Protein backbone atom coordinates (compact mmCIF):
# COMPACT_ATOMS: atom_id res chain seq x y z
CA UNK A 1 0.00 0.00 0.00
CA UNK A 2 1.36 3.38 -0.97
CA UNK A 3 0.64 7.07 -1.07
CA UNK A 4 -2.51 8.51 0.38
CA UNK A 5 -3.93 5.18 1.47
CA UNK A 6 -0.84 4.50 3.59
CA UNK A 7 -1.10 8.00 5.06
CA UNK A 8 -4.77 7.34 5.77
CA UNK A 9 -3.96 4.09 7.58
CA UNK A 10 -1.23 5.77 9.65
CA UNK A 11 -3.47 8.72 10.53
CA UNK A 12 -6.43 6.45 11.32
CA UNK A 13 -4.27 4.41 13.70
CA UNK A 14 -3.29 7.63 15.49
CA UNK A 15 -6.70 9.31 15.67
CA UNK A 16 -9.26 6.53 15.28
CA UNK A 17 -11.36 8.91 13.18
CA UNK A 18 -11.88 8.21 9.49
CA UNK A 19 -12.69 11.78 8.43
CA UNK A 20 -9.67 13.23 10.25
CA UNK A 21 -7.42 10.52 8.80
CA UNK A 22 -8.71 11.24 5.28
CA UNK A 23 -8.10 14.98 5.79
CA UNK A 24 -4.52 14.30 6.95
CA UNK A 25 -3.99 12.00 3.96
CA UNK A 26 -5.04 14.80 1.59
CA UNK A 27 -8.48 13.70 0.39
CA UNK A 28 -10.83 16.50 -0.78
CA UNK A 29 -14.01 15.15 0.86
CA UNK A 30 -12.63 13.69 4.08
CA UNK A 31 -15.87 12.43 5.62
CA UNK A 32 -17.01 10.61 2.50
CA UNK A 33 -13.55 9.31 1.58
CA UNK A 34 -12.81 8.19 5.14
CA UNK A 35 -16.04 6.17 5.21
CA UNK A 36 -15.28 4.70 1.77
CA UNK A 37 -11.70 3.81 2.71
CA UNK A 38 -12.81 1.99 5.86
CA UNK A 39 -15.02 -0.21 3.65
CA UNK A 40 -12.09 -1.03 1.34
CA UNK A 41 -10.85 -4.58 2.17
CA UNK A 42 -7.20 -3.73 1.47
CA UNK A 43 -7.28 -0.68 3.73
CA UNK A 44 -9.25 -2.50 6.45
CA UNK A 45 -6.74 -5.35 6.32
CA UNK A 46 -3.81 -2.93 6.63
CA UNK A 47 -5.46 -1.23 9.64
CA UNK A 48 -6.19 -4.55 11.34
CA UNK A 49 -2.65 -5.78 10.69
CA UNK A 50 -1.12 -2.62 12.19
CA UNK A 51 -3.39 -2.76 15.24
CA UNK A 52 -2.44 -6.40 15.83
CA UNK A 53 1.24 -5.49 15.48
CA UNK A 54 0.88 -2.65 17.99
CA UNK A 55 -1.00 -4.86 20.45
CA UNK A 56 1.60 -7.63 20.22
CA UNK A 57 4.37 -5.13 21.04
CA UNK A 58 2.54 -4.20 24.26
CA UNK A 59 2.15 -7.80 25.42
CA UNK A 60 4.91 -9.20 27.56
CA UNK A 61 6.50 -12.17 25.88
CA UNK A 62 6.75 -15.43 27.84
CA UNK A 63 10.55 -15.30 27.88
CA UNK A 64 10.48 -11.75 29.28
CA UNK A 65 8.07 -12.85 32.01
CA UNK A 66 10.23 -15.83 32.94
CA UNK A 67 13.34 -13.63 33.08
CA UNK A 68 11.60 -11.07 35.29
CA UNK A 69 10.21 -13.67 37.70
CA UNK A 70 13.62 -15.34 37.84
CA UNK A 71 15.27 -12.01 38.67
CA UNK A 72 12.74 -11.45 41.47
CA UNK A 73 13.46 -14.90 42.91
CA UNK A 74 17.20 -14.24 42.82
CA UNK A 75 16.66 -10.90 44.60
CA UNK A 76 17.96 -8.85 41.68
CA UNK A 77 14.81 -6.72 41.44
CA UNK A 78 15.03 -3.81 43.83
CA UNK A 79 12.17 -1.79 45.29
CA UNK A 80 12.73 1.91 45.89
CA UNK A 81 11.56 3.25 49.22
CA UNK A 82 11.57 6.87 50.33
CA UNK A 83 12.75 7.42 53.88
CA UNK A 84 12.87 10.59 55.92
CA UNK A 85 16.25 11.29 57.48
CA UNK A 86 16.65 13.83 60.26
CA UNK A 87 19.59 16.14 59.53
CA UNK A 88 19.69 18.12 62.75
CA UNK A 89 18.02 21.24 64.15
CA UNK A 90 14.62 19.74 63.34
CA UNK A 91 15.28 19.56 59.57
CA UNK A 92 14.56 16.45 57.58
CA UNK A 93 15.66 15.15 54.23
CA UNK A 94 14.00 12.57 51.99
CA UNK A 95 16.34 9.79 50.93
CA UNK A 96 15.56 7.06 48.40
CA UNK A 97 16.81 3.61 49.31
CA UNK A 98 16.84 0.49 47.15
CA UNK A 99 15.79 -2.67 48.94
CA UNK A 100 15.66 -6.27 47.77
CA UNK A 101 12.17 -7.63 47.24
CA UNK A 102 10.75 -9.10 50.45
CA UNK A 103 11.05 -12.86 50.88
CA UNK A 104 7.29 -13.40 50.51
CA UNK A 105 7.37 -11.72 47.08
CA UNK A 106 10.35 -13.83 46.05
CA UNK A 107 8.56 -17.02 47.13
CA UNK A 108 5.43 -15.93 45.25
CA UNK A 109 7.52 -15.34 42.13
CA UNK A 110 9.02 -18.82 42.55
CA UNK A 111 5.53 -20.31 42.81
CA UNK A 112 4.44 -18.48 39.66
CA UNK A 113 7.49 -19.75 37.80
CA UNK A 114 6.72 -23.30 38.83
CA UNK A 115 3.07 -22.96 37.85
CA UNK A 116 4.08 -21.69 34.44
CA UNK A 117 6.50 -24.59 34.06
CA UNK A 118 3.92 -27.11 35.30
CA UNK A 119 5.98 -28.32 38.25
CA UNK A 120 3.95 -26.62 40.99
CA UNK A 121 0.94 -28.94 40.86
CA UNK A 122 3.10 -32.00 41.54
CA UNK A 123 4.59 -30.43 44.67
CA UNK A 124 1.20 -29.06 45.75
CA UNK A 125 -0.30 -32.57 45.72
CA UNK A 126 1.88 -33.54 48.68
CA UNK A 127 -0.16 -31.06 50.76
CA UNK A 128 2.82 -30.54 53.07
CA UNK A 129 3.77 -26.85 53.21
CA UNK A 130 7.40 -27.58 54.11
CA UNK A 131 7.76 -29.98 51.19
CA UNK A 132 6.10 -27.44 48.93
CA UNK A 133 8.41 -24.65 50.06
CA UNK A 134 11.59 -26.72 49.72
CA UNK A 135 10.59 -28.20 46.37
CA UNK A 136 9.67 -24.74 45.08
CA UNK A 137 13.04 -23.30 45.97
CA UNK A 138 14.94 -26.36 44.71
CA UNK A 139 13.16 -26.26 41.38
CA UNK A 140 13.76 -22.53 40.94
CA UNK A 141 17.46 -22.79 41.76
CA UNK A 142 17.81 -25.84 39.52
CA UNK A 143 16.21 -23.92 36.64
CA UNK A 144 18.49 -20.94 37.25
CA UNK A 145 21.65 -23.01 37.05
CA UNK A 146 20.51 -25.00 34.02
ABEGO torsion letter per residue (X at the ends): XBEAAAAAAAAAAAAGBAAAAAAAAGBABAAAAAAAAAABAAAAAAAAAAAAAAAAAABBBAAAAAAAAAAAAAGABBBBBBBBBBAEGGBBBBBBBBBBBBAAAAAAAAAAAAAAAGAAAAAAAAGBAAAAAAAAAAAAAAAAAX
